[in-house]
């Protein structure tokens, strides 16, 4: 939401260009360094950021939270003041979104959200790129989110506003996105309980795990609470015939999505994962200007 609609579209188009013609980028980040501070586990995000910096001619530093002075109680503001004097970008994967905001407020360089409990914006760049490549402009299209109204869902809400698509969210009671976010985006977003109704006329159906990082102890309970919200063949049959399926991964086959849908021809999850790399390259290029 810190970027304009025009800037976001430019990043998506640049990511597509870099994907098909990597030589377009000639070491634009040479001598530049990305610091990555991660409280949560990561596969796609970490690899995508590290490879992106390498391919752009820069370097990256992975800093596990427990291995830094943050793990010994140094205030976030102090770490931000010091680290941002030494590196060119900082990306943070954390639980409490407020930590990102504090860090950004005291940093001299761009701070990128690599996932917090509230939002996962970099994933949405990859999702939007994937849709553009397969179906073209997403403006005016119908997107259905089925499952937990957590960070991924909330980033879909922001994306609906920025890319001007219609988003229908279906989740069980008690798992809704933040009320203030729904109120702000009511022109583009609606919330209903019935997943079958939510996916009708959908051009894209997306979901994520029912139990996010940090909520593992609730896993058994959540499976019962989310019964009926699995994206399976019966549910996808209610969407448009050419509707795409997306999942940010890792997926729990047989829980939030059936194995047959995850591996179906209209599932673009593997390309969606690859596009994490290309959108991060385009984002880092943009932030270096």
C-alpha positions as CSV (number, residue, x, y, z in Angstrom):
1,X,0.0,0.0,0.0
2,X,3.1,2.3,0.1
3,X,3.2,2.1,-3.7
4,X,0.9,3.6,-6.2
5,X,-1.2,1.5,-8.6
6,X,1.0,2.7,-11.5
7,X,4.2,1.6,-9.6
8,X,2.7,-1.8,-8.8
9,X,1.8,-2.4,-12.4
10,X,5.2,-1.3,-13.5
11,X,6.8,-3.8,-11.1
12,X,4.6,-6.6,-12.4
13,X,5.5,-5.8,-16.0
14,X,9.2,-5.6,-15.2
15,X,9.0,-8.9,-13.4
16,X,7.5,-10.5,-16.5
17,X,10.2,-9.0,-18.7
18,X,13.0,-10.1,-16.4
19,X,11.6,-13.6,-16.3
20,X,11.7,-14.0,-20.1
21,X,14.9,-11.9,-20.7
22,X,17.2,-12.0,-17.6
23,X,19.9,-10.2,-19.6
24,X,17.8,-7.0,-19.5
25,X,19.3,-6.5,-16.0
26,X,23.0,-5.9,-16.0
27,X,24.2,-6.0,-12.4
28,X,22.0,-3.0,-11.2
29,X,22.6,-3.9,-7.6
30,X,26.4,-4.3,-7.8
31,X,28.0,-3.6,-4.4
32,X,24.6,-3.4,-2.8
33,X,23.5,-5.6,0.1
34,X,20.2,-7.0,1.4
35,X,19.9,-7.9,5.1
36,X,17.3,-10.5,5.9
37,X,16.1,-10.8,9.4
38,X,13.8,-13.8,9.9
39,X,11.9,-14.9,13.0
40,X,9.9,-17.4,11.1
41,X,10.9,-20.4,8.9
42,X,11.1,-19.8,5.2
43,X,11.9,-21.7,1.9
44,X,10.5,-19.7,-1.0
45,X,10.9,-16.2,0.4
46,X,14.5,-16.7,1.6
47,X,15.7,-18.5,-1.6
48,X,13.9,-16.0,-3.8
49,X,15.5,-13.0,-2.1
50,X,19.0,-14.5,-2.0
51,X,18.9,-15.6,-5.7
52,X,17.4,-12.2,-6.7
53,X,20.2,-10.3,-5.1
54,X,22.8,-12.7,-6.7
55,X,21.3,-12.4,-10.2
56,X,21.2,-8.6,-9.9
57,X,24.8,-8.4,-9.0
58,X,24.4,-7.8,-5.2
59,X,24.8,-9.8,-2.1
60,X,22.6,-10.9,0.8
61,X,23.0,-11.5,4.6
62,X,20.7,-14.0,6.3
63,X,20.3,-13.0,10.0
64,X,18.4,-15.5,12.1
65,X,16.7,-13.5,14.9
66,X,18.2,-15.6,17.6
67,X,21.7,-15.1,16.2
68,X,21.6,-11.3,16.4
69,X,21.5,-8.9,19.3
70,X,17.8,-8.7,18.8
71,X,17.7,-12.2,20.3
72,X,19.3,-10.7,23.4
73,X,16.9,-7.9,23.8
74,X,18.4,-5.0,21.8
75,X,15.5,-2.6,20.9
76,X,14.3,-2.8,17.3
77,X,14.9,0.9,16.8
78,X,18.5,0.6,17.7
79,X,19.1,-2.4,15.4
80,X,17.4,-0.5,12.6
81,X,19.5,2.6,13.1
82,X,22.8,0.6,13.0
83,X,21.9,-2.0,10.3
84,X,20.5,0.6,7.9
85,X,23.9,2.4,8.0
86,X,25.6,-0.7,6.6
87,X,23.2,-2.2,4.1
88,X,21.0,-1.0,1.2
89,X,17.8,-3.0,1.9
90,X,16.3,-4.9,4.8
91,X,13.7,-7.5,4.6
92,X,12.0,-8.9,7.8
93,X,9.9,-12.0,8.4
94,X,8.3,-11.7,11.8
95,X,5.2,-12.4,13.9
96,X,4.0,-9.0,15.1
97,X,3.5,-6.6,12.3
98,X,4.2,-3.7,14.6
99,X,7.8,-4.8,14.7
100,X,8.1,-4.1,11.0
101,X,6.6,-0.6,11.5
102,X,9.0,0.2,14.3
103,X,11.9,-1.0,12.3
104,X,10.9,0.9,9.2
105,X,10.4,4.1,11.2
106,X,14.0,4.1,12.3
107,X,15.6,2.7,9.1
108,X,17.5,4.8,6.6
109,X,16.9,2.3,3.8
110,X,13.8,0.5,2.4
111,X,12.3,-2.2,4.7
112,X,10.4,-5.0,3.0
113,X,7.8,-7.2,4.6
114,X,8.8,-10.8,4.0
115,X,5.7,-11.9,5.9
116,X,4.1,-10.9,9.2
117,X,1.1,-12.2,11.0
118,X,-0.9,-9.4,9.3
119,X,0.3,-9.3,5.7
120,X,2.3,-11.0,3.0
121,X,2.6,-8.4,0.2
122,X,5.5,-9.9,-1.7
123,X,3.5,-13.1,-2.3
124,X,0.7,-11.0,-3.9
125,X,3.2,-9.5,-6.4
126,X,3.9,-13.1,-7.5
127,X,0.3,-14.0,-7.6
128,X,-0.7,-11.0,-9.7
129,X,2.2,-11.6,-12.1
130,X,1.0,-15.2,-12.5
131,X,-2.5,-14.1,-13.3
132,X,-1.3,-11.5,-15.8
133,X,0.8,-14.1,-17.6
134,X,-2.1,-16.7,-17.8
135,X,-5.1,-14.5,-18.2
136,X,-4.0,-10.9,-18.7
137,X,-5.3,-7.9,-16.8
138,X,-6.9,-8.8,-13.5
139,X,-8.9,-5.5,-13.2
140,X,-12.6,-6.2,-13.0
141,X,-12.1,-10.0,-12.5
142,X,-13.7,-12.1,-9.8
143,X,-11.4,-13.6,-7.2
144,X,-12.5,-16.0,-4.4
145,X,-10.5,-16.5,-1.2
146,X,-11.6,-19.6,0.7
147,X,-10.2,-20.3,4.2
148,X,-8.5,-18.3,7.0
149,X,-8.8,-14.6,6.8
150,X,-5.2,-14.2,7.9
151,X,-2.1,-12.5,6.4
152,X,-2.5,-13.9,2.9
153,X,-6.2,-13.0,2.8
154,X,-5.5,-9.5,4.1
155,X,-2.9,-8.9,1.4
156,X,-5.5,-10.1,-1.1
157,X,-7.8,-7.4,0.2
158,X,-5.1,-4.8,-0.3
159,X,-4.4,-6.2,-3.8
160,X,-8.1,-6.0,-4.7
161,X,-8.0,-2.3,-4.0
162,X,-4.7,-1.6,-5.8
163,X,-5.4,-3.8,-8.8
164,X,-9.2,-3.2,-8.8
165,X,-10.5,-6.7,-8.9
166,X,-13.6,-8.1,-7.0
167,X,-12.7,-10.2,-4.0
168,X,-15.1,-12.5,-2.2
169,X,-13.9,-14.0,1.0
170,X,-15.4,-17.1,2.6
171,X,-14.2,-18.1,6.0
172,X,-15.7,-19.7,9.2
173,X,-16.8,-17.4,12.1
174,X,-13.9,-16.2,14.2
175,X,-11.4,-16.3,11.3
176,X,-12.4,-13.0,9.5
177,X,-10.0,-10.4,8.3
178,X,-9.6,-7.2,10.4
179,X,-12.9,-5.3,10.4
180,X,-11.2,-2.0,9.6
181,X,-9.6,-3.5,6.5
182,X,-12.9,-4.8,5.2
183,X,-14.5,-1.4,5.9
184,X,-11.9,0.5,4.0
185,X,-12.2,-1.8,0.9
186,X,-15.9,-2.5,0.9
187,X,-16.1,-1.3,-2.7
188,X,-14.0,-4.2,-3.9
189,X,-14.4,-6.8,-1.1
190,X,-17.3,-8.8,0.4
191,X,-17.4,-11.5,3.1
192,X,-19.7,-14.4,3.0
193,X,-19.8,-17.8,4.9
194,X,-20.8,-20.1,2.1
195,X,-17.7,-21.2,0.1
196,X,-19.9,-22.6,-2.7
197,X,-21.5,-19.1,-3.2
198,X,-18.1,-17.4,-2.9
199,X,-16.5,-19.3,-5.9
200,X,-19.4,-18.8,-8.3
201,X,-18.2,-16.9,-11.4
202,X,-14.7,-16.8,-9.9
203,X,-11.8,-16.3,-12.4
204,X,-9.3,-17.2,-9.6
205,X,-9.7,-19.3,-6.5
206,X,-7.0,-19.0,-3.8
207,X,-6.4,-20.5,-0.4
208,X,-3.7,-21.1,2.2
209,X,-3.1,-23.5,5.1
210,X,-5.6,-23.5,7.9
211,X,-2.9,-23.5,10.6
212,X,-0.3,-20.8,10.1
213,X,3.2,-20.6,11.6
214,X,2.8,-20.0,15.3
215,X,-0.7,-21.6,15.5
216,X,0.5,-25.2,15.3
217,X,-1.0,-26.1,18.7
218,X,-4.5,-25.3,17.2
219,X,-4.1,-27.7,14.3
220,X,-6.5,-30.4,15.3
221,X,-9.1,-27.9,16.4
222,X,-8.8,-25.9,13.2
223,X,-9.3,-28.9,11.0
224,X,-12.8,-29.3,12.6
225,X,-13.5,-25.5,12.4
226,X,-12.7,-25.3,8.7
227,X,-14.6,-28.5,7.7
228,X,-16.4,-27.6,4.5
229,X,-13.8,-25.0,3.3
230,X,-11.6,-27.4,1.4
231,X,-10.9,-26.4,-2.2
232,X,-11.7,-29.6,-4.1
233,X,-13.1,-30.7,-7.4
234,X,-16.7,-30.1,-6.4
235,X,-15.9,-26.5,-5.2
236,X,-13.8,-25.6,-8.3
237,X,-16.6,-26.9,-10.6
238,X,-18.7,-24.0,-9.4
239,X,-16.1,-21.4,-10.5
240,X,-15.7,-20.3,-14.2
241,X,-14.4,-23.2,-16.4
242,X,-11.0,-21.6,-16.9
243,X,-10.6,-20.4,-13.3
244,X,-7.0,-20.6,-12.0
245,X,-6.1,-22.0,-8.6
246,X,-3.4,-20.5,-6.4
247,X,-1.8,-21.4,-3.1
248,X,1.2,-19.6,-1.6
249,X,2.6,-23.0,-0.4
250,X,3.6,-25.0,1.5
251,X,0.3,-26.9,1.1
252,X,-1.3,-29.5,3.3
253,X,-2.8,-31.9,0.7
254,X,-6.1,-33.2,1.9
255,X,-6.8,-30.3,4.3
256,X,-7.3,-26.8,2.7
257,X,-6.9,-28.2,-0.8
258,X,-7.3,-31.7,-2.3
259,X,-4.3,-33.3,-4.0
260,X,-6.2,-33.5,-7.3
261,X,-6.8,-29.7,-7.4
262,X,-3.2,-28.8,-6.3
263,X,-1.9,-30.9,-9.3
264,X,-4.7,-30.0,-11.7
265,X,-4.0,-28.3,-15.1
266,X,-5.5,-25.0,-13.9
267,X,-3.4,-25.0,-10.8
268,X,-0.5,-22.5,-11.2
269,X,1.1,-22.9,-7.8
270,X,4.5,-24.0,-9.1
271,X,4.8,-21.0,-11.5
272,X,3.4,-18.8,-8.7
273,X,6.2,-20.0,-6.5
274,X,8.8,-19.3,-9.2
275,X,7.5,-15.8,-9.8
276,X,8.5,-15.0,-6.2
277,X,12.0,-14.7,-7.7
278,X,11.1,-12.5,-10.6
279,X,8.9,-10.1,-8.6
280,X,11.5,-9.7,-6.0
281,X,14.1,-8.8,-8.6
282,X,11.7,-6.2,-10.0
283,X,10.9,-4.9,-6.5
284,X,14.6,-4.6,-5.5
285,X,15.4,-2.8,-8.8
286,X,12.5,-0.4,-8.1
287,X,13.7,0.3,-4.5
288,X,17.2,0.9,-5.6
289,X,16.2,3.8,-7.8
